[in-house]
Amino acid sequence: MRHRDLFRTGVVLLAVVALTLPGVAAPAVAGPGAARAAAARPVAFQPSATLTAREEPRWSVQPSSRKGPTGKNHFVYDLSPGEQIIDYVGISNLGKEPLTLDTYATDAFNTEDGAFALLPTGQDPRGVGAWIRLPQRSYTVAPGKRLDVPFTLQVPANAEPGDHPGAVVTAMSVTATGKEGQQVTIERRIGARVYLRVSGPVEPSVQITGMELRYDNPVVPFPGGDLTVTYRVANLGNVRVAGKARIQVKGPLGIRLGHSEMIDIPELLPDSEVRLTSTIHGVFPAGPISASLAVNPETVDKKEAVPTARRAASTSAAPWGLLIFLGVLVAAVVLVFVLRRRRRRLLAEIAGGDGGVPDPAGGDPTPLAAGRPA
């Protein structure tokens, strides 16, 4: 719902959201948590055409100060409603040409797979992105230089307590030539994350909002099939959470059929929901089977206890291969029994029909004399 299609006729806007560390020369996106970085992640339409361009502009963005970079990965604040601070964002031009960048703040959210993403260009922020003000919209940075830009963060007096994620973003449009010679415009965005905690009551809450099972029934029931569990986990609280989860699989009478390894739940921003999939291998098709999911969340700062979220679902996993084999086996046994019984009955009828036995040469039956031979 928050994503917008940025494709226009002849123009493709590709927004790349990134967290840049000191010395990073190319766009990158930080993964969940403050200490690790992941690959750049597009948040808009990716053109299938192979693009060719002149030297690609390169720059980085990081928390800074009047005296230069602070060495921090993110902007992290713990402020009260109505409080105001001034901070700096460092923009480094890593290329050989002057670089002019749009610079602004926006809000963040989780994509369906749990990635950290920013609102599309043109969508107005309502949280921390709306509370950050920069002196101007555009800045030019000389080649090989860094510009430390001040900004003001003003927390509204009526701001809701809890976490408000966002980023200070730099963006520029690059024109390139597509595979078929068409001109394509790519908008690249690189930003430094902002994590603002507004003081007040902390209300962590996680809920499993959906759960589905799909069983891949094997032809041979041993050693079992794959049970795929798809589930949705929502952060209904006002602070960031992460955690661990595990799935238990049981059959009739509570017989244990398998379990998952420990599952990492990615960092969930407030009012975000993720869709995850886990597969349990070697589940015997015992008929009706059930899977129970337990999510043990915790706040990112590990200061607040969060209740465990639980949910269960069931499906049918009849051992069709085994049942068909047993059916064929039973049918074969019955057939052999019937044929043997019919053969015995036929022989008995032939033997007792006229008191003789058939002549092997095909002649008349030889009479059987009564009593013993003389």
C-alpha positions as CSV (number, residue, x, y, z in Angstrom):
1,M,0.0,0.0,0.0
2,R,2.9,2.3,0.8
3,H,4.8,1.5,-2.4
4,R,4.0,3.4,-5.6
5,D,4.8,2.5,-9.1
6,L,7.5,4.8,-10.2
7,F,7.5,3.7,-13.8
8,R,6.6,6.3,-16.4
9,T,6.7,6.2,-20.2
10,G,10.4,6.2,-21.2
11,V,11.5,7.0,-17.6
12,V,12.2,4.6,-14.8
13,L,12.8,5.9,-11.4
14,L,14.9,3.4,-9.4
15,A,15.2,4.4,-5.7
16,V,18.0,2.7,-3.8
17,V,17.9,3.2,0.0
18,A,21.2,2.7,1.6
19,L,23.1,3.0,4.9
20,T,26.6,4.1,4.2
21,L,29.5,3.5,6.5
22,P,32.8,5.5,6.6
23,G,34.8,4.7,3.5
24,V,32.0,2.9,1.7
25,A,32.3,3.8,-2.0
26,A,29.0,2.3,-3.3
27,P,25.4,2.3,-2.3
28,A,24.5,-0.3,0.4
29,V,21.5,-1.0,2.6
30,A,22.0,-1.9,6.3
31,G,20.3,-5.1,7.4
32,P,18.2,-5.3,10.6
33,G,20.2,-4.2,13.6
34,A,22.7,-1.5,14.0
35,A,25.8,-3.6,13.5
36,R,25.5,-5.2,10.1
37,A,25.0,-4.0,6.5
38,A,23.4,-5.8,3.6
39,A,23.3,-5.3,-0.1
40,A,21.6,-2.4,-1.8
41,R,17.9,-3.0,-2.1
42,P,15.7,-1.4,-4.7
43,V,12.4,-0.1,-3.5
44,A,10.9,0.6,-6.9
45,F,10.7,-1.0,-10.3
46,Q,13.9,-2.4,-11.6
47,P,14.3,-2.1,-15.4
48,S,15.2,-5.3,-17.2
49,A,17.3,-3.4,-19.7
50,T,21.0,-3.4,-19.2
51,L,22.1,0.2,-18.6
52,T,25.3,1.8,-19.9
53,A,26.4,5.2,-18.6
54,R,29.4,7.3,-18.1
55,E,31.3,7.2,-14.8
56,E,28.7,6.3,-12.2
57,P,28.4,8.9,-9.4
58,R,29.6,7.6,-6.1
59,W,29.0,9.1,-2.7
60,S,28.4,8.1,0.9
61,V,26.2,9.5,3.8
62,Q,26.9,9.1,7.5
63,P,26.3,10.8,10.8
64,S,28.7,13.7,11.3
65,S,29.4,16.8,13.4
66,R,31.0,20.2,13.0
67,K,34.4,18.5,13.3
68,G,33.6,15.6,11.0
69,P,32.2,12.0,11.1
70,T,31.3,10.6,14.5
71,G,32.0,7.0,13.5
72,K,28.4,6.0,14.2
73,N,26.3,3.9,11.8
74,H,23.0,5.6,12.5
75,F,21.4,8.6,14.1
76,V,20.0,7.4,17.4
77,Y,18.1,9.7,19.7
78,D,16.2,9.5,22.9
79,L,14.1,12.7,23.2
80,S,11.1,14.0,25.0
81,P,8.0,15.6,23.4
82,G,8.7,19.2,22.5
83,E,12.5,18.7,22.6
84,Q,14.8,20.1,19.8
85,I,18.3,19.2,18.8
86,I,20.7,20.1,16.0
87,D,22.9,17.5,14.4
88,Y,24.9,17.0,11.2
89,V,24.9,14.6,8.3
90,G,28.1,14.1,6.3
91,I,27.9,13.8,2.5
92,S,31.1,12.6,0.8
93,N,31.7,12.8,-2.9
94,L,33.7,9.8,-3.9
95,G,33.8,10.6,-7.6
96,K,35.8,12.9,-9.9
97,E,33.0,15.3,-10.8
98,P,31.0,17.8,-8.7
99,L,27.9,16.2,-7.3
100,T,24.5,17.9,-6.7
101,L,22.2,16.0,-4.4
102,D,18.6,16.5,-3.2
103,T,18.8,16.2,0.6
104,Y,15.7,15.6,2.8
105,A,14.3,13.3,5.5
106,T,11.6,10.7,5.3
107,D,10.0,7.9,7.3
108,A,10.9,4.2,7.2
109,F,8.9,0.9,7.3
110,N,9.4,-2.8,6.8
111,T,8.8,-4.5,3.5
112,E,6.9,-7.8,3.5
113,D,10.2,-9.8,3.8
114,G,11.4,-7.7,6.7
115,A,13.8,-5.3,4.9
116,F,14.3,-1.7,6.1
117,A,12.8,0.6,3.4
118,L,11.9,4.3,3.0
119,L,8.8,5.9,1.7
120,P,8.8,6.4,-2.1
121,T,9.8,9.7,-3.4
122,G,6.9,12.1,-3.4
123,Q,5.1,10.5,-0.5
124,D,5.0,12.9,2.5
125,P,6.3,11.6,5.8
126,R,4.2,11.8,9.0
127,G,6.8,10.8,11.6
128,V,10.4,11.6,12.2
129,G,10.8,12.5,8.5
130,A,8.4,15.4,8.9
131,W,10.2,16.6,12.1
132,I,13.6,17.0,10.5
133,R,14.4,20.3,8.7
134,L,17.5,21.1,6.6
135,P,18.5,24.6,5.6
136,Q,18.1,23.9,1.9
137,R,16.8,21.2,-0.4
138,S,19.9,20.7,-2.6
139,Y,23.7,20.6,-2.0
140,T,26.7,20.5,-4.3
141,V,29.8,18.6,-3.1
142,A,33.1,19.0,-4.8
143,P,35.1,15.9,-6.0
144,G,36.8,14.1,-3.2
145,K,35.3,16.4,-0.5
146,R,32.8,16.0,2.3
147,L,30.1,18.4,3.2
148,D,28.7,18.4,6.8
149,V,25.1,19.6,6.6
150,P,23.3,20.7,9.8
151,F,19.7,19.8,10.4
152,T,17.2,20.4,13.1
153,L,15.1,17.7,14.7
154,Q,12.0,19.2,16.5
155,V,9.9,16.6,18.3
156,P,6.2,17.8,18.5
157,A,4.8,18.4,21.9
158,N,2.0,15.8,21.1
159,A,4.4,13.2,19.6
160,E,3.4,9.7,20.5
161,P,5.8,7.8,22.7
162,G,7.9,5.0,21.2
163,D,10.1,4.5,18.2
164,H,9.9,6.6,15.1
165,P,12.3,5.3,12.4
166,G,13.4,7.2,9.3
167,A,16.4,8.5,7.4
168,V,18.2,11.5,6.2
169,V,18.3,10.9,2.4
170,T,20.4,12.1,-0.5
171,A,19.2,11.6,-4.0
172,M,20.1,12.3,-7.6
173,S,18.8,11.3,-11.1
174,V,21.2,9.6,-13.5
175,T,20.4,9.4,-17.2
176,A,21.6,6.2,-19.0
177,T,21.1,4.5,-22.3
178,G,19.1,1.3,-22.3
179,K,19.8,-1.9,-24.2
180,E,17.7,-0.8,-27.1
181,G,19.1,2.7,-27.1
182,Q,16.3,4.3,-25.1
183,Q,17.1,7.0,-22.6
184,V,16.4,5.8,-19.0
185,T,16.4,8.0,-15.9
186,I,17.4,6.3,-12.6
187,E,16.9,8.0,-9.3
188,R,19.4,6.8,-6.7
189,R,18.9,7.4,-3.0
190,I,21.5,6.9,-0.2
191,G,20.6,7.7,3.3
192,A,21.6,7.4,7.0
193,R,19.1,5.8,9.2
194,V,17.4,7.7,12.0
195,Y,16.1,5.9,15.1
196,L,14.2,8.3,17.4
197,R,12.7,7.1,20.7
198,V,10.2,9.5,22.2
199,S,9.9,9.2,25.9
200,G,6.8,7.8,27.5
201,P,5.0,4.5,28.1
202,V,6.6,1.6,26.1
203,E,4.1,-0.9,24.9
204,P,5.8,-3.8,23.0
205,S,3.3,-6.2,21.4
206,V,3.8,-8.9,18.7
207,Q,1.0,-11.0,17.1
208,I,0.9,-13.8,14.6
209,T,-1.7,-12.6,12.2
210,G,-1.9,-15.6,9.8
211,M,-0.6,-19.1,9.4
212,E,-0.9,-21.6,6.5
213,L,0.4,-25.1,5.9
214,R,1.3,-26.9,2.7
215,Y,2.4,-30.6,2.8
216,D,4.4,-32.1,0.0
217,N,3.1,-35.7,0.2
218,P,5.8,-38.1,-1.0
219,V,5.1,-41.2,-3.0
220,V,7.2,-43.2,-0.6
221,P,6.2,-42.2,3.0
222,F,9.7,-42.9,4.3
223,P,11.6,-40.8,5.4
224,G,8.7,-38.3,5.1
225,G,7.8,-35.2,3.2
226,D,8.3,-31.4,3.5
227,L,5.9,-29.3,5.5
228,T,6.0,-25.6,4.4
229,V,4.7,-23.1,7.0
230,T,3.9,-19.6,5.9
231,Y,3.1,-17.1,8.6
232,R,2.7,-13.4,9.2
233,V,4.2,-11.6,12.2
234,A,3.0,-8.1,13.1
235,N,4.5,-5.5,15.5
236,L,1.4,-3.9,17.1
237,G,3.4,-2.1,19.7
238,N,5.2,1.3,19.7
239,V,8.8,0.1,19.8
240,R,11.2,-1.9,17.6
241,V,11.3,-5.7,18.3
242,A,13.1,-8.7,17.0
243,G,13.3,-12.3,18.3
244,K,13.4,-16.0,17.8
245,A,10.7,-18.5,16.7
246,R,10.2,-22.3,16.5
247,I,7.7,-24.6,14.9
248,Q,6.6,-27.9,16.4
249,V,4.8,-30.5,14.3
250,K,2.6,-33.2,15.8
251,G,0.3,-36.0,14.5
252,P,-2.6,-37.9,16.0
253,L,-2.5,-38.4,19.8
254,G,0.2,-35.7,20.0
255,I,2.9,-37.8,18.4
256,R,5.9,-35.6,17.6
257,L,6.6,-35.6,13.9
258,G,9.3,-32.9,13.7
259,H,10.3,-29.4,14.4
260,S,12.1,-26.5,12.8
261,E,15.5,-25.1,13.7
262,M,15.5,-21.8,15.7
263,I,14.2,-19.1,13.4
264,D,15.4,-15.5,13.4
265,I,12.6,-12.9,13.4
266,P,13.9,-9.8,11.7
267,E,13.8,-6.4,13.3
268,L,10.2,-5.2,13.1
269,L,9.4,-1.5,13.1
270,P,6.2,-0.3,14.8
271,D,3.1,-0.8,12.7
272,S,4.9,-3.2,10.4
273,E,4.1,-6.8,9.3
274,V,6.3,-9.4,7.7
275,R,5.6,-12.6,5.8
276,L,7.9,-15.5,6.6
277,T,8.2,-19.1,5.3
278,S,9.9,-22.0,7.0
279,T,10.1,-25.7,5.9
280,I,10.3,-28.7,8.1
281,H,11.8,-31.7,6.4
282,G,11.1,-35.4,7.0
283,V,7.5,-35.1,8.3
284,F,5.8,-38.5,8.2
285,P,2.3,-38.4,6.5
286,A,0.4,-39.5,9.6
287,G,-3.0,-38.2,8.5
288,P,-4.1,-35.1,10.3
289,I,-1.1,-33.1,11.4
290,S,-0.8,-29.8,13.2
291,A,1.9,-27.2,13.5
292,S,2.3,-24.8,16.4
293,L,4.4,-21.6,16.1
294,A,5.8,-19.8,19.0
295,V,7.5,-16.4,18.6
296,N,9.6,-15.1,21.5
297,P,10.1,-11.4,20.8
298,E,12.2,-8.9,22.6
299,T,12.7,-5.2,22.3
300,V,15.9,-4.1,20.4
301,D,17.4,-2.6,23.6
302,K,16.4,-5.7,25.5
303,K,14.9,-3.6,28.3
304,E,11.3,-4.6,28.1
305,A,9.7,-8.0,28.3
306,V,7.4,-9.0,25.4
307,P,4.8,-11.8,25.7
308,T,5.3,-14.8,23.6
309,A,3.0,-15.0,20.5
310,R,1.5,-18.3,19.6
311,R,-0.6,-19.8,16.8
312,A,-1.4,-23.2,15.4
313,A,-2.8,-24.6,12.1
314,S,-3.5,-28.1,10.8
315,T,-3.7,-29.9,7.5
316,S,-4.3,-33.4,6.1
317,A,-1.2,-35.5,5.3
318,A,-2.6,-39.0,4.5
319,P,0.1,-41.5,3.5
320,W,-1.4,-42.1,0.1
321,G,1.6,-44.0,-1.2
322,L,1.5,-46.4,1.7
323,L,-2.3,-46.8,1.5
324,I,-2.1,-47.6,-2.2
325,F,0.6,-50.1,-1.6
326,L,-1.3,-51.8,1.2
327,G,-4.5,-51.7,-0.9
328,V,-2.7,-53.5,-3.8
329,L,-1.1,-56.0,-1.4
330,V,-4.5,-56.8,0.2
331,A,-6.1,-57.1,-3.2
332,A,-3.4,-59.5,-4.3
333,V,-3.7,-61.7,-1.2
334,V,-7.5,-61.8,-1.7
335,L,-7.1,-62.7,-5.3
336,V,-4.7,-65.5,-4.5
337,F,-7.0,-66.9,-1.8
338,V,-10.0,-66.8,-4.1
339,L,-8.2,-68.5,-7.0
340,R,-6.8,-71.2,-4.8
341,R,-10.2,-71.9,-3.2
342,R,-11.8,-72.0,-6.6
343,R,-9.2,-74.5,-7.9
344,R,-9.7,-76.8,-4.9
345,R,-13.5,-76.7,-5.4
346,L,-13.1,-77.5,-9.1
347,L,-10.8,-80.4,-8.4
348,A,-13.2,-81.7,-5.8
349,E,-16.1,-81.6,-8.2
350,I,-14.1,-83.4,-10.9
351,A,-12.9,-86.0,-8.5
352,G,-16.3,-86.8,-7.0
353,G,-18.5,-86.2,-10.0
354,D,-18.5,-89.9,-11.4
355,G,-16.4,-91.8,-8.9
356,G,-13.4,-91.8,-11.2
357,V,-10.4,-89.9,-12.0
358,P,-9.6,-88.3,-15.4
359,D,-7.5,-90.3,-17.8
360,P,-4.3,-88.4,-18.4
361,A,-4.4,-89.6,-22.1
362,G,-7.8,-88.0,-22.5
363,G,-9.9,-91.2,-22.4
364,D,-12.8,-92.2,-20.2
365,P,-12.3,-92.1,-16.5
366,T,-11.0,-95.3,-15.0
367,P,-13.5,-96.8,-12.6
368,L,-12.4,-97.3,-9.0
369,A,-13.2,-100.9,-7.8
370,A,-14.7,-101.2,-4.4
371,G,-12.7,-102.9,-1.7
372,R,-9.2,-104.2,-2.0
373,P,-7.8,-105.8,-5.1
374,A,-7.7,-109.7,-5.1
